[in-house]
Amino acid sequence: MKLFDVIVVGAGTSGMMAAIAAAKAGSNTLLVEKNKRVGKKLLLTGGGRCNVTNNRPAEEIIAHIPGNGKFLYSAFSQFNNYDIMDFFESNGTHLKEEDHGRMFPVTDRSKTIVETLFHQLETLGVTIYTEAKVEKVLRKEDQIIGVALEHEKIYAPCVILTTGGRTYPSTGSTGDGYKIAKRVGHTISPLYATESPIISNDLFIQNKTLQGLSLQDISLSVLNSKGKVVVEHQMDLLFTHFGISGPAALRCSSFVNQELVKNEQQPVVLLLDIFPSKTIAELKDELKRKISEQPDKSIKNALKNLVPERLLDFILSQTGISDQQAKQVSAQQLDQLLLQLKTFKINAEKTLPIEKSFVTGGGVSLKEIQPKSMESKLVKGLFFAGELLDINGYTGGYNVTAAFVTGHVAGINASAIAEYTYLPPLD
């Protein structure tokens, strides 16, 4: 009979950190992974460079986790982003800061991060099973007693589920953990795509009018069915053959999916402000000045370099003034042009599916999890960490941070509980 103190299921970001934390605390730890190697998804993060965390105060990090980030306050008081940085630096993996506080290994290779974690697992004597799929967790009444693999049972008083969400299914994130959690009575909040490109059926998208055009520092807002702004992000945007992508679109995507549910899948209106740092009055003055400087030129030439040429062509055609001289533009037409520049409407039909998105929204309901320990409120000795939980953040190191933090907290607390928990007689 194989017996451990703590079994961690899933060797991704949160799983490796959970196993390290449990082993460091003195637990005989087993890490089970269905892939051939550990950290498969972590290798893909940050474009293969691994955006390992973010160098911002905890308050700011949590603010960048719109999907239930506040649940993490207690976990952050035990282990936070600065502890993640210390962990890697103290293990000889130096990090560097880039824009918006994003932290990367100086090697620019995610492999460095995975190797550091793997080296720690080996140093601490963690037993690692690869190509081993957990079919279910074992329990006696309300106490965890281990896990069942395909051909054997392994026993432990504490099990940590860290099997990830449903993004990047090629890495093994196929939603196994949700089924396992459901089987022991946990509620799974509906899953939805977050940090995902947005699909639109607007005619200008179908005609690929603006395809490939990128805009810097615009503002994109998601409106609810009453026309009120739900969220607004000022970042870059890219028009694609199916809709919009780029940081602003990705950050709005989870809110689009939530509004689609509320609107019974009716399209969600997005407002694009191409000049967020200027008021309508300021922009109006600028346009009037350009027109008065070159009244005899075509409106297109008078407004040259205001926005990219293709976008200007499109907006002028929408306003119906493409062929006019600058001096012929009426006050009413100028107002319409201003509306296009400040409140350009895009109808969002949906986002790409979860499998093609960066992060999974939804997951194991947080009402059933102890925020201080990550332990289940329903089953003693069962812990959760990482993307399996109903927590999701923006890209920029926030999701990886949440995974490391919840993994560490689950590992430490599972180890403490395993010390004084005796397994009931096993059949």
C-alpha positions in Angstrom: 0.0 0.0 0.0 1.4 3.4 -1.0 0.9 6.1 1.7 1.8 9.8 1.5 1.0 12.9 3.7 0.0 15.1 0.8 -1.0 14.2 -2.8 -1.0 17.0 -5.4 -2.9 16.3 -8.6 -1.7 18.3 -11.6 1.9 19.5 -12.1 1.2 23.0 -13.5 2.0 26.4 -11.9 -0.1 25.9 -8.7 0.6 22.2 -8.4 4.3 22.5 -8.5 4.3 25.3 -6.0 1.8 23.4 -3.7 4.1 20.3 -3.8 7.2 22.4 -3.0 5.4 24.2 -0.1 4.1 20.9 1.4 7.5 19.2 1.1 9.3 22.2 2.6 6.9 22.0 5.5 8.0 18.4 6.1 5.3 16.4 4.3 6.0 13.2 2.4 4.5 14.5 -0.9 3.4 13.0 -4.2 2.9 15.0 -7.3 0.8 13.3 -10.0 0.8 14.5 -13.6 -1.0 13.0 -16.6 1.5 14.5 -19.1 4.9 13.1 -19.8 6.5 16.2 -18.2 5.7 18.8 -15.6 4.8 22.5 -16.3 3.6 22.1 -19.9 1.2 25.1 -19.9 3.7 27.2 -17.9 6.1 26.8 -20.9 3.6 28.7 -23.1 2.9 31.7 -20.8 4.2 35.1 -21.7 4.7 34.1 -25.3 7.1 31.4 -24.2 9.0 33.8 -21.9 6.9 33.2 -18.8 5.5 36.3 -17.2 6.1 34.9 -13.8 4.4 37.6 -11.6 3.9 41.3 -11.4 5.9 43.9 -9.3 3.0 45.8 -8.0 1.5 46.2 -4.5 -0.9 43.4 -3.5 -3.9 45.8 -3.7 -3.1 46.5 -7.3 -2.6 42.9 -8.2 -6.0 42.0 -6.7 -7.6 44.9 -8.6 -6.3 43.2 -11.8 -8.1 40.0 -10.9 -11.7 41.0 -11.7 -12.9 37.4 -11.3 -13.2 37.2 -7.5 -9.8 38.6 -6.7 -10.9 39.8 -3.3 -11.1 36.1 -2.2 -7.3 36.2 -2.3 -6.7 38.8 0.4 -6.2 36.2 3.1 -3.9 34.1 0.8 -1.8 37.1 -0.1 -1.3 37.8 3.6 0.5 34.5 3.8 2.4 34.5 0.5 2.4 37.2 -2.2 4.0 38.3 -5.4 7.2 39.6 -3.6 7.5 36.1 -2.1 7.3 34.6 -5.6 10.1 36.9 -6.7 12.2 36.0 -3.6 11.6 32.3 -4.3 13.1 32.5 -7.8 15.9 34.9 -6.9 16.9 32.7 -3.9 17.0 29.7 -6.2 19.4 31.5 -8.6 16.8 32.4 -11.2 17.0 36.2 -11.7 14.0 38.2 -12.8 13.7 41.5 -14.7 10.9 44.0 -14.8 9.2 45.1 -18.0 6.3 47.4 -18.8 3.3 47.5 -16.4 5.3 45.7 -13.7 5.5 42.4 -15.6 8.3 40.2 -14.3 10.2 37.8 -16.6 13.3 35.5 -16.1 16.4 37.4 -17.5 16.9 34.4 -19.8 13.6 35.2 -21.5 12.8 31.5 -21.5 9.9 29.9 -19.6 11.9 26.7 -19.5 14.1 28.4 -16.9 11.1 28.9 -14.5 9.9 25.3 -15.0 13.5 23.9 -14.4 13.8 26.0 -11.2 10.5 24.5 -9.9 11.4 21.0 -11.0 14.9 21.3 -9.3 13.2 22.3 -6.1 10.8 19.3 -6.3 13.8 17.0 -6.7 15.8 18.7 -4.0 12.9 18.4 -1.5 12.4 14.7 -2.4 8.9 15.1 -3.8 7.8 11.8 -5.5 6.6 12.6 -9.1 4.4 10.3 -11.1 4.1 11.4 -14.8 1.7 9.9 -17.4 -0.6 9.1 -14.5 -4.2 10.2 -14.6 -6.2 10.5 -11.4 -9.7 9.1 -12.0 -11.2 10.2 -8.7 -10.4 11.2 -5.2 -11.1 8.6 -2.5 -13.0 9.5 0.7 -14.5 7.9 3.7 -17.6 9.9 4.7 -16.4 13.5 4.8 -12.6 12.7 5.0 -10.2 12.4 2.1 -8.2 9.2 2.1 -6.4 9.4 -1.2 -6.7 9.1 -5.0 -7.5 6.4 -7.5 -5.3 6.1 -10.6 -6.3 3.8 -13.5 -4.7 0.7 -12.0 -3.9 1.6 -8.4 -5.0 3.5 -5.3 -2.7 5.8 -3.4 -3.5 7.0 0.1 -3.1 10.3 1.9 -5.0 12.4 4.4 -4.7 15.5 2.2 -5.2 15.9 -1.6 -4.7 19.1 -3.5 -6.5 19.5 -6.8 -4.5 21.7 -9.2 -5.6 20.4 -12.6 -6.1 23.8 -14.3 -9.0 25.2 -16.3 -10.0 24.4 -19.9 -7.7 26.7 -21.9 -4.8 25.2 -23.9 -6.3 21.7 -23.9 -3.2 20.4 -25.7 -1.4 20.9 -22.4 -3.7 18.5 -20.6 -6.1 21.2 -19.3 -9.3 19.4 -20.3 -11.4 20.1 -17.3 -10.7 16.8 -15.4 -10.6 18.6 -12.1 -14.2 20.0 -12.4 -15.5 16.5 -12.8 -13.6 15.2 -9.8 -14.7 18.1 -7.7 -18.3 17.7 -8.8 -18.3 14.0 -7.9 -17.5 14.9 -4.2 -20.3 17.4 -4.1 -18.7 20.7 -5.1 -20.5 23.3 -7.2 -18.9 24.4 -10.5 -19.7 28.0 -11.4 -20.4 28.2 -15.2 -17.2 28.3 -17.2 -16.6 31.1 -19.7 -13.7 32.4 -21.8 -11.7 35.3 -20.4 -8.7 37.2 -21.9 -10.1 36.2 -25.3 -10.4 37.9 -28.7 -13.9 39.3 -29.4 -16.0 38.2 -32.4 -18.2 40.7 -34.2 -20.5 40.3 -37.2 -20.5 44.1 -38.0 -20.4 44.7 -41.8 -17.0 46.5 -41.6 -15.6 43.4 -39.9 -17.2 41.0 -42.4 -15.8 43.2 -45.2 -12.3 43.1 -43.5 -12.3 46.9 -43.9 -10.0 47.5 -40.9 -8.4 44.1 -40.7 -4.8 44.2 -39.4 -5.1 47.8 -38.2 -3.8 48.5 -34.7 -4.6 51.5 -32.6 -2.5 52.7 -29.6 -3.9 53.9 -26.3 -7.6 53.9 -27.1 -10.4 53.3 -24.7 -12.8 50.4 -25.1 -16.0 50.1 -23.0 -18.5 47.4 -22.5 -22.1 48.6 -22.2 -24.9 46.7 -20.4 -28.4 46.3 -21.9 -29.4 49.7 -20.4 -26.4 51.4 -22.1 -24.4 51.9 -18.9 -20.6 51.3 -18.9 -19.8 48.0 -17.2 -16.0 48.3 -17.6 -13.5 50.5 -19.5 -9.9 49.8 -20.5 -7.4 52.2 -22.0 -4.9 50.1 -23.9 -4.0 49.1 -27.5 -6.5 47.4 -29.9 -6.2 45.3 -33.0 -8.8 44.8 -35.7 -8.8 41.2 -37.0 -10.7 39.3 -39.7 -13.3 38.1 -37.1 -13.5 41.1 -34.8 -11.1 42.7 -32.4 -8.1 41.6 -30.3 -5.2 43.2 -28.5 -4.9 44.1 -24.8 -8.1 46.3 -24.6 -10.3 43.6 -26.2 -8.8 40.8 -24.1 -9.5 42.7 -20.9 -13.1 43.4 -21.9 -13.8 39.8 -23.0 -14.9 38.3 -19.6 -17.4 41.2 -19.2 -18.7 40.6 -22.7 -19.3 36.9 -21.9 -21.1 37.8 -18.6 -23.3 40.4 -20.4 -24.1 37.9 -23.1 -25.5 35.6 -20.5 -27.6 38.4 -19.0 -28.8 39.5 -22.4 -29.7 36.0 -23.4 -26.9 36.0 -26.0 -28.0 39.2 -27.7 -25.0 41.1 -29.0 -23.2 43.4 -26.5 -22.4 46.9 -27.5 -18.8 48.1 -27.2 -17.8 51.7 -27.4 -14.4 52.7 -28.9 -13.0 56.1 -28.0 -10.0 56.8 -30.3 -9.0 59.9 -28.3 -9.6 59.1 -24.7 -7.3 61.8 -23.4 -9.3 64.5 -25.2 -12.7 65.8 -24.4 -15.2 66.2 -27.3 -14.8 70.0 -27.0 -11.0 69.7 -27.2 -11.2 67.4 -30.2 -13.8 69.6 -31.9 -11.4 72.6 -31.6 -8.6 70.5 -33.1 -10.7 69.5 -36.1 -11.9 73.1 -36.6 -8.3 74.3 -36.6 -7.2 71.7 -39.1 -10.2 72.6 -41.4 -9.5 76.4 -41.2 -5.8 75.9 -41.9 -6.6 74.0 -45.2 -10.2 74.9 -46.2 -9.8 74.2 -49.9 -8.3 70.7 -49.5 -10.5 67.6 -49.3 -11.6 66.8 -45.8 -9.4 63.6 -46.0 -6.3 65.6 -46.7 -7.2 68.3 -44.2 -7.4 65.7 -41.5 -4.4 63.6 -42.6 -2.5 62.0 -39.8 -5.3 62.5 -37.4 -5.8 58.7 -37.3 -4.5 55.9 -39.6 -5.5 56.4 -43.2 -7.8 53.4 -43.5 -9.6 54.3 -40.3 -10.1 57.9 -41.5 -11.4 56.7 -44.9 -13.9 54.4 -43.1 -15.1 57.1 -40.6 -15.5 59.7 -43.3 -17.5 57.3 -45.5 -19.7 56.4 -42.4 -20.3 60.2 -41.9 -20.9 60.6 -45.7 -18.4 63.4 -46.2 -15.5 61.5 -48.0 -15.7 63.6 -51.1 -16.2 67.0 -49.6 -13.9 69.9 -49.3 -12.9 70.8 -45.7 -14.8 74.1 -45.9 -18.0 72.4 -47.0 -18.3 70.3 -43.9 -21.3 71.5 -41.9 -21.5 71.8 -38.1 -23.9 68.9 -38.0 -21.5 66.7 -40.1 -18.6 67.7 -37.8 -20.6 66.6 -34.8 -21.2 63.2 -36.5 -17.5 62.9 -37.2 -16.8 63.6 -33.5 -19.2 60.9 -32.4 -17.5 58.4 -34.7 -14.1 59.3 -33.2 -15.3 59.3 -29.5 -18.1 56.7 -29.5 -17.3 54.2 -32.4 -19.8 51.3 -31.9 -18.8 47.6 -32.2 -21.3 44.9 -31.7 -19.8 41.9 -29.9 -21.5 38.6 -30.8 -19.3 36.4 -28.6 -15.6 35.7 -27.9 -13.4 32.8 -29.1 -14.2 29.6 -27.1 -12.4 28.8 -23.8 -10.1 26.3 -25.6 -8.7 29.2 -27.7 -8.6 31.8 -24.9 -5.9 32.6 -22.4 -7.8 32.0 -19.1 -10.9 30.1 -17.9 -13.5 32.1 -16.0 -15.8 30.2 -13.6 -14.8 27.1 -11.7 -15.1 25.5 -8.3 -17.4 27.8 -6.3 -15.5 29.9 -3.7 -18.4 29.7 -1.3 -17.3 26.1 -0.7 -13.6 27.0 -0.1 -11.9 28.3 3.1 -10.0 31.5 1.9 -7.3 31.1 4.6 -6.3 27.6 3.7 -7.8 26.7 0.3 -9.4 23.7 2.0 -12.9 22.4 1.0 -15.7 23.3 3.4 -17.4 20.1 2.3 -14.7 17.4 2.5 -11.9 17.4 5.1 -8.4 17.2 3.6 -9.4 18.3 0.1 -7.7 21.4 -1.2 -7.9 23.5 -4.4 -5.5 25.9 -6.1 -4.9 27.6 -9.4 -7.3 28.0 -12.4 -9.6 25.3 -11.2 -11.0 27.9 -8.7 -13.5 30.5 -9.8 -10.8 33.2 -10.0 -9.5 34.9 -13.1 -7.3 37.8 -13.8 -6.1 39.9 -16.7 -2.9 39.0 -18.6 0.2 40.6 -17.2 1.4 38.0 -14.7 -1.8 38.2 -12.6 -3.1 34.7 -13.2 0.3 33.1 -12.7 0.6 35.0 -9.4 -2.8 33.8 -8.3 -1.8 30.2 -9.2 1.5 30.4 -7.3 -0.2 32.1 -4.2 -3.1 29.7 -3.9 -0.7 26.7 -4.6 1.6 27.7 -1.8 -1.2 28.4 0.7 -2.8 25.1 -0.1 0.5 23.2 0.2 1.4 24.8 3.6 -2.1 24.2 5.1 -2.4 20.7 3.7 1.0 19.8 5.3 -0.1 21.2 8.6 -3.4 19.3 8.6 -1.7 16.0 7.4 0.5 16.1 10.5 -2.3 15.5 12.9 -4.9 13.7 10.6 -5.0 9.9 10.9 -6.5 8.0 8.1 -9.5 5.8 9.0 -8.9 2.0 8.6 -8.4 1.4 4.9 -10.1 -1.5 3.1 
